[in-house]
Amino acid sequence: MSAGTAAAPLAALAADRVDHRFKGLPPDADGLSVGELAAQRRNLFTDGFTTPVLALSAERLTHNLELMETYATRHGLAFAPHGKTSMAPQLFWRQIEHGAWGITLAVPHQVRVAREFGIDRIFLANELVDAAALRWIAAELAGDPGFRFICYVDSVRGVELMDAALRGSARPVDVVVELAAGEGARTGVRTEAQCAAVADAVAATATLRLVGVAGYEGEVPDADPGRVHAWLRRLTALALEFDGAGRFKGLDEVVVSAGGSAWFDAVADVFAEIPELSLPVLKLLRSGAYVSHDDGHYRRLTPFARVPEEGALHPAFRLWSQVVSRPSAEQAFSNAGKRDAAHDLDLPFAQVVRRDGLERPAAGIEVSGLSDQHAWLRTAPEADLEVGDWLGMGLSHPCTSFDKWQLIPLVEADGTVVDYIRTFF
């Protein structure tokens, strides 16, 4: 995979002008290109950035990219990180430069973004039955022989809708049968017999090609190591059954894919057990939240806590807000709220306070709630907090952190902003 086709769109990002669309950036930077502003290497704390502003650590981002590249290589896994986490083409290419096979996505719009920026291997971890989107995918496949696209199927009806939309297409669309994680789980076929019926429906078309099986272990009900391993073995057994039935004849490889951000150690364990099939197996891991990690949900759930010898991901986001009100000794308010901070899984975590260029731990300060544009802060007697202080907060859930910011400063440890990450949600 070459970045050549991405050069022009990525250059266009750097050429875009800084203006009112991008919150947190210095007002005196209006009219500069993003590239010109990055070249100035401004300091986040002293060179005009306004609060609230979300910062992505340059060093921690690099660490996380390198760690997952090493992990996937060590365990013999191909890696297609889930791009819905960041929807940032600059980060897609950083991931590919660190060994990713391609990018996983969830809906057609996300595929369009990735294609605009030259991504030529895309795994759509979702069913796709929208006729207009399917016709666009067919045109992309016809116009680019190097484009590899794979998506889920989980019903005969879905296969029929895809086939109707794709009639006359130059290339078939590659599909994998999605095995559900259990009764009451999300999408996916519930039983192996139903999986076979869906596979038969695919085989009866000229517009689709069955290339493997897939699923998402994060939806296993009451997930624990035993249940997750058991479901993953059902998935690999399905691949073995399909192979034995000759369903993959004519392919170069069989795709077996799973892997969110909470159980990729189980995926590595079970995929290592896959017996030899009639074709090579592309063991495709799809974890995405690792790119920024977090200070809450995934910090608690990361497999690296279970296998510390493999390394550790580092939370890379910090949301900076400013204390704007201190109505009592027990309460304060800063100017970042639901429009700025992830809050679907946990509230932000008060981490550090900056005053007069000095940074210290946010002792005795707790985020107790969020309004649209305010963080409610509960302050203990030991809290040293004044109006005007900058409060740095950790966040939980990367997917709902990235989506609140169109342009995110990439910041080195000393506060130097070295780049700006554009998102497309």
C-alpha positions as CSV (number, residue, x, y, z in Angstrom):
1,M,0.0,0.0,0.0
2,S,1.5,3.4,-1.1
3,A,0.8,6.8,0.3
4,G,1.2,8.2,-3.2
5,T,-2.5,8.5,-3.9
6,A,-3.1,10.1,-0.5
7,A,-0.4,12.9,-1.1
8,A,-2.7,15.4,-2.7
9,P,-5.7,15.1,-0.2
10,L,-3.3,15.2,2.8
11,A,-1.6,18.2,1.3
12,A,-5.0,19.8,1.0
13,L,-5.6,19.4,4.7
14,A,-2.4,21.3,5.4
15,A,-3.5,24.0,2.9
16,D,-6.9,24.5,4.6
17,R,-7.3,27.9,6.3
18,V,-7.6,28.4,10.0
19,D,-10.8,30.1,10.9
20,H,-13.9,30.1,13.1
21,R,-14.7,26.4,12.2
22,F,-11.9,25.1,14.5
23,K,-12.4,25.7,18.2
24,G,-9.5,26.2,20.6
25,L,-7.1,27.6,18.0
26,P,-5.4,31.0,18.4
27,P,-7.7,33.8,17.1
28,D,-4.6,35.5,15.6
29,A,-4.0,32.5,13.5
30,D,-7.0,33.2,11.3
31,G,-6.1,33.2,7.7
32,L,-3.0,31.1,8.1
33,S,-3.0,27.6,6.5
34,V,-2.9,24.7,8.9
35,G,0.5,23.9,7.6
36,E,1.8,27.4,8.2
37,L,0.4,27.3,11.8
38,A,2.0,23.9,12.4
39,A,5.4,25.3,11.1
40,Q,5.2,28.0,13.8
41,R,5.4,25.3,16.5
42,R,3.4,27.4,18.9
43,N,3.1,26.5,22.6
44,L,-0.3,25.3,23.7
45,F,-0.1,27.2,26.9
46,T,1.5,30.5,26.0
47,D,0.9,31.2,22.3
48,G,-2.8,32.1,22.1
49,F,-4.7,28.9,22.2
50,T,-8.1,29.4,23.8
51,T,-10.0,27.0,26.2
52,P,-11.5,24.6,25.9
53,V,-8.9,22.8,23.8
54,L,-8.2,19.1,23.3
55,A,-4.6,18.0,23.0
56,L,-3.3,14.8,21.6
57,S,0.1,13.7,22.9
58,A,2.7,13.2,20.1
59,E,4.9,11.0,22.2
60,R,2.0,8.8,23.5
61,L,0.4,8.5,20.1
62,T,3.7,7.2,18.7
63,H,4.1,4.8,21.6
64,N,0.7,3.3,21.1
65,L,1.2,2.9,17.3
66,E,4.5,1.1,17.9
67,L,3.1,-1.1,20.7
68,M,0.2,-2.5,18.6
69,E,2.4,-3.0,15.6
70,T,4.7,-5.1,17.7
71,Y,1.8,-6.9,19.3
72,A,0.2,-7.9,16.0
73,T,3.6,-9.0,14.5
74,R,4.4,-11.1,17.6
75,H,1.1,-12.9,17.4
76,G,1.0,-13.4,13.6
77,L,-2.0,-11.2,13.2
78,A,-2.9,-8.9,10.3
79,F,-4.2,-5.6,11.7
80,A,-7.0,-3.4,10.3
81,P,-7.6,-0.9,13.1
82,H,-11.1,0.4,13.4
83,G,-11.1,3.9,11.8
84,K,-14.4,4.9,13.3
85,T,-12.5,5.7,16.5
86,S,-10.7,8.7,15.0
87,M,-12.0,9.3,11.5
88,A,-8.7,11.0,11.0
89,P,-7.0,10.1,7.6
90,Q,-3.6,11.4,9.0
91,L,-3.9,8.8,11.7
92,F,-5.1,6.1,9.2
93,W,-1.8,6.6,7.4
94,R,0.2,6.6,10.6
95,Q,-1.4,3.2,11.4
96,I,-0.6,1.8,7.9
97,E,3.0,3.1,8.2
98,H,3.1,1.0,11.4
99,G,2.2,-2.2,9.7
100,A,-1.6,-2.1,9.4
101,W,-3.0,-4.3,6.6
102,G,-5.8,-1.7,6.0
103,I,-8.5,0.2,7.9
104,T,-11.8,-1.1,9.3
105,L,-14.8,1.1,9.1
106,A,-18.5,0.9,10.0
107,V,-20.7,2.9,7.5
108,P,-20.5,4.0,3.9
109,H,-19.7,7.6,4.6
110,Q,-16.6,6.5,6.5
111,V,-15.5,4.4,3.5
112,R,-15.9,7.5,1.2
113,V,-13.6,9.4,3.6
114,A,-11.0,6.7,3.5
115,R,-11.1,6.3,-0.2
116,E,-10.7,10.1,-0.7
117,F,-7.4,9.7,1.2
118,G,-6.1,6.8,-0.7
119,I,-6.9,3.8,1.6
120,D,-7.1,0.8,-0.7
121,R,-7.9,-2.0,1.8
122,I,-11.1,-1.5,3.8
123,F,-12.9,-3.9,6.0
124,L,-16.5,-2.8,6.7
125,A,-17.4,-4.3,10.0
126,N,-21.1,-4.0,9.3
127,E,-23.9,-5.2,7.0
128,L,-24.3,-3.1,3.8
129,V,-27.7,-3.2,2.1
130,D,-28.1,0.5,0.9
131,A,-28.4,0.3,-2.9
132,A,-26.8,3.7,-3.5
133,A,-23.8,2.9,-1.3
134,L,-23.4,-0.5,-3.0
135,R,-23.4,1.0,-6.4
136,W,-20.8,3.5,-5.3
137,I,-18.7,0.7,-3.9
138,A,-19.1,-1.2,-7.2
139,A,-17.9,1.8,-9.1
140,E,-14.8,2.1,-6.8
141,L,-14.0,-1.5,-7.4
142,A,-14.4,-1.2,-11.1
143,G,-12.2,1.9,-11.3
144,D,-9.4,0.7,-9.1
145,P,-8.2,-2.9,-9.6
146,G,-6.0,-2.5,-6.4
147,F,-9.0,-1.7,-4.2
148,R,-9.8,-4.5,-1.7
149,F,-13.2,-4.2,0.1
150,I,-14.8,-6.7,2.4
151,C,-18.1,-6.4,4.4
152,Y,-20.4,-8.4,6.6
153,V,-23.5,-10.4,5.6
154,D,-25.8,-11.9,8.1
155,S,-29.1,-12.7,6.3
156,V,-30.5,-14.2,3.1
157,R,-32.6,-11.1,2.7
158,G,-29.4,-8.9,3.0
159,V,-27.8,-11.0,0.3
160,E,-30.8,-10.6,-2.0
161,L,-30.7,-6.8,-1.5
162,M,-27.0,-6.6,-2.2
163,D,-27.3,-8.8,-5.3
164,A,-30.1,-6.7,-6.7
165,A,-28.1,-3.5,-6.2
166,L,-24.9,-4.9,-7.7
167,R,-26.3,-6.6,-10.9
168,G,-24.0,-5.8,-13.8
169,S,-21.0,-4.9,-11.6
170,A,-17.6,-5.5,-13.0
171,R,-16.2,-7.1,-9.8
172,P,-18.0,-9.1,-7.1
173,V,-18.1,-7.6,-3.6
174,D,-16.2,-9.7,-1.1
175,V,-18.2,-10.7,2.0
176,V,-17.7,-12.5,5.3
177,V,-20.5,-14.2,7.2
178,E,-20.9,-12.5,10.5
179,L,-21.4,-14.9,13.5
180,A,-23.4,-13.2,16.3
181,A,-21.8,-13.2,19.7
182,G,-24.9,-14.8,21.2
183,E,-28.6,-14.5,21.7
184,G,-29.5,-10.9,22.4
185,A,-26.2,-9.6,21.0
186,R,-25.9,-7.2,18.2
187,T,-25.9,-8.1,14.5
188,G,-24.8,-11.4,13.1
189,V,-26.2,-14.9,12.3
190,R,-27.4,-16.7,15.5
191,T,-26.7,-20.4,14.5
192,E,-24.2,-22.3,12.4
193,A,-27.1,-23.7,10.3
194,Q,-28.2,-20.2,9.5
195,C,-24.7,-19.3,8.6
196,A,-24.6,-22.1,6.1
197,A,-27.9,-20.8,4.6
198,V,-26.4,-17.3,4.2
199,A,-23.3,-18.8,2.6
200,D,-25.5,-20.7,0.2
201,A,-27.3,-17.5,-0.7
202,V,-24.0,-15.8,-1.4
203,A,-22.8,-18.7,-3.6
204,A,-26.0,-18.4,-5.7
205,T,-25.1,-14.9,-6.8
206,A,-22.6,-13.6,-9.3
207,T,-22.2,-10.3,-7.5
208,L,-20.9,-11.5,-4.2
209,R,-17.9,-13.6,-3.2
210,L,-17.6,-15.4,0.2
211,V,-14.1,-14.9,1.5
212,G,-14.4,-15.8,5.2
213,V,-16.1,-15.4,8.6
214,A,-16.0,-12.6,11.2
215,G,-17.6,-11.3,14.3
216,Y,-17.2,-9.1,17.3
217,E,-16.4,-10.7,20.6
218,G,-17.1,-7.5,22.6
219,E,-20.8,-8.3,22.3
220,V,-20.5,-11.7,24.0
221,P,-23.2,-11.6,26.8
222,D,-21.7,-11.4,30.3
223,A,-18.3,-11.5,28.7
224,D,-15.5,-13.1,30.7
225,P,-12.3,-14.9,29.4
226,G,-14.1,-18.3,29.3
227,R,-17.1,-17.1,27.4
228,V,-15.1,-15.0,25.0
229,H,-12.6,-17.8,24.2
230,A,-15.6,-20.2,23.7
231,W,-17.3,-17.9,21.2
232,L,-14.0,-17.2,19.3
233,R,-13.6,-21.0,19.0
234,R,-17.1,-21.2,17.5
235,L,-16.0,-18.6,14.9
236,T,-12.8,-20.4,13.9
237,A,-14.7,-23.7,13.8
238,L,-17.2,-22.1,11.4
239,A,-14.2,-21.2,9.1
240,L,-13.0,-24.8,9.3
241,E,-16.5,-26.1,8.5
242,F,-16.9,-23.8,5.5
243,D,-13.4,-24.7,4.2
244,G,-14.2,-28.4,4.5
245,A,-17.4,-27.9,2.5
246,G,-15.4,-26.3,-0.3
247,R,-17.0,-22.8,0.2
248,F,-13.6,-21.0,-0.3
249,K,-12.5,-22.6,-3.6
250,G,-10.8,-20.2,-6.0
251,L,-9.6,-17.8,-3.3
252,D,-6.0,-16.9,-2.5
253,E,-6.8,-16.7,1.3
254,V,-9.5,-17.1,3.9
255,V,-10.3,-14.2,6.1
256,V,-11.1,-14.8,9.8
257,S,-11.6,-11.5,11.7
258,A,-12.5,-10.4,15.2
259,G,-11.1,-8.1,17.8
260,G,-12.3,-5.0,19.6
261,S,-10.2,-3.2,22.2
262,A,-11.1,-5.2,25.2
263,W,-10.4,-8.8,24.3
264,F,-7.7,-8.8,21.6
265,D,-5.6,-11.0,23.8
266,A,-8.3,-13.7,23.6
267,V,-8.4,-13.2,19.8
268,A,-4.6,-13.7,19.6
269,D,-4.9,-16.9,21.8
270,V,-7.7,-18.5,19.7
271,F,-6.5,-17.4,16.3
272,A,-3.1,-19.0,17.1
273,E,-5.0,-22.3,17.4
274,I,-6.6,-22.2,13.9
275,P,-5.6,-25.5,12.2
276,E,-4.2,-25.6,8.7
277,L,-6.9,-24.9,6.1
278,S,-6.8,-25.5,2.4
279,L,-5.7,-21.9,1.9
280,P,-3.6,-19.4,3.9
281,V,-5.6,-17.6,6.6
282,L,-5.7,-13.8,7.0
283,K,-6.1,-13.5,10.8
284,L,-7.5,-10.0,10.9
285,L,-7.6,-8.0,14.2
286,R,-9.7,-4.8,14.2
287,S,-9.0,-3.0,17.5
288,G,-9.2,0.8,17.2
289,A,-9.3,2.6,20.5
290,Y,-5.6,1.9,21.1
291,V,-4.6,4.8,19.0
292,S,-5.3,7.3,21.7
293,H,-6.3,4.9,24.5
294,D,-8.0,6.6,27.4
295,D,-8.1,7.3,31.2
296,G,-11.3,5.4,31.9
297,H,-13.2,2.7,30.1
298,Y,-10.3,1.2,28.1
299,R,-7.8,1.8,30.8
300,R,-9.9,-0.5,32.9
301,L,-10.6,-3.1,30.1
302,T,-7.3,-3.2,28.1
303,P,-5.9,-6.7,27.7
304,F,-2.5,-5.3,28.5
305,A,-3.7,-5.2,32.1
306,R,-4.1,-9.0,31.9
307,V,-0.8,-9.5,30.0
308,P,1.5,-6.8,31.4
309,E,4.5,-8.5,29.9
310,E,3.3,-7.4,26.5
311,G,3.6,-3.7,27.3
312,A,1.1,-0.9,28.2
313,L,-0.9,1.6,26.2
314,H,-0.7,5.2,27.3
315,P,-3.7,7.6,27.4
316,A,-2.9,10.3,24.8
317,F,-5.7,12.8,25.2
318,R,-5.9,15.7,27.6
319,L,-8.7,18.2,27.5
320,W,-7.7,21.6,28.8
321,S,-10.4,24.0,30.2
322,Q,-10.3,27.1,32.3
323,V,-11.8,27.7,35.7
324,V,-14.4,30.5,35.2
325,S,-16.3,30.4,38.4
326,R,-15.5,29.5,42.1
327,P,-18.8,30.2,43.9
328,S,-17.9,28.3,47.1
329,A,-15.1,26.4,48.8
330,E,-16.8,23.2,47.7
331,Q,-17.5,24.0,44.1
332,A,-16.0,25.4,40.9
333,F,-16.8,25.5,37.2
334,S,-14.6,25.2,34.2
335,N,-15.6,26.0,30.6
336,A,-15.6,22.6,29.0
337,G,-18.8,20.5,28.9
338,K,-20.7,17.9,26.9
339,R,-19.9,19.6,23.6
340,D,-16.2,19.1,24.3
341,A,-15.7,15.9,26.4
342,A,-16.7,12.3,26.1
343,H,-19.3,11.5,28.7
344,D,-21.2,8.4,27.5
345,L,-19.1,6.0,29.6
346,D,-17.4,8.1,32.3
347,L,-17.1,11.7,33.3
348,P,-13.8,13.4,32.7
349,F,-11.0,13.0,35.3
350,A,-9.4,16.1,36.8
351,Q,-5.6,15.4,36.5
352,V,-3.5,18.6,36.6
353,V,-3.8,22.3,37.3
354,R,-1.7,25.0,35.6
355,R,-1.1,28.4,37.0
356,D,1.6,30.9,36.1
357,G,3.4,28.3,34.0
358,L,3.6,25.7,36.7
359,E,1.7,22.4,36.6
360,R,0.7,20.3,39.6
361,P,-1.7,17.4,40.4
362,A,-5.4,18.3,40.7
363,A,-5.5,17.2,44.3
364,G,-9.0,17.3,45.8
365,I,-10.7,18.1,42.5
366,E,-13.4,15.9,41.0
367,V,-15.6,16.4,38.0
368,S,-19.1,15.7,39.3
369,G,-21.1,16.6,36.3
370,L,-21.3,18.2,32.9
371,S,-23.5,20.8,31.4
372,D,-23.4,21.7,27.7
373,Q,-20.5,24.1,28.2
374,H,-19.4,23.6,31.8
375,A,-17.7,21.0,33.9
376,W,-19.0,20.9,37.5
377,L,-16.1,20.5,39.9
378,R,-16.4,19.3,43.4
379,T,-13.5,20.6,45.5
380,A,-12.2,19.2,48.8
381,P,-10.5,21.5,51.4
382,E,-7.1,20.7,50.1
383,A,-8.0,21.8,46.5
384,D,-6.0,24.9,45.5
385,L,-8.0,26.2,42.6
386,E,-8.7,29.8,41.5
387,V,-10.6,31.5,38.7
388,G,-8.3,31.6,35.7
389,D,-6.5,28.3,36.4
390,W,-6.2,25.8,33.5
391,L,-7.5,22.4,34.4
392,G,-6.2,19.4,32.4
393,M,-8.7,16.5,32.3
394,G,-8.4,12.9,31.2
395,L,-11.2,11.4,29.1
396,S,-13.0,8.0,28.8
397,H,-13.9,6.5,25.4
398,P,-11.8,7.6,22.4
399,C,-14.7,7.2,19.9
400,T,-16.7,10.0,21.6
401,S,-13.7,12.2,22.2
402,F,-12.4,12.5,18.6
403,D,-15.9,13.2,17.2
404,K,-16.3,16.5,19.1
405,W,-13.2,18.1,17.5
406,Q,-12.6,18.9,13.9
407,L,-8.9,19.9,14.3
408,I,-6.9,18.6,17.2
409,P,-3.4,19.9,18.2
410,L,-0.7,17.2,18.3
411,V,1.4,18.4,21.2
412,E,4.8,17.4,22.5
413,A,5.5,17.0,26.2
414,D,6.8,20.6,26.6
415,G,3.6,22.0,25.0
416,T,5.0,22.5,21.5
417,V,2.2,21.9,18.9
418,V,3.8,20.1,16.0
419,D,0.8,19.2,13.9
420,Y,-3.0,19.3,13.7
421,I,-5.2,16.2,13.2
422,R,-8.3,16.7,11.1
423,T,-11.3,14.5,11.7
424,F,-14.3,13.7,9.4
425,F,-17.4,12.7,11.3
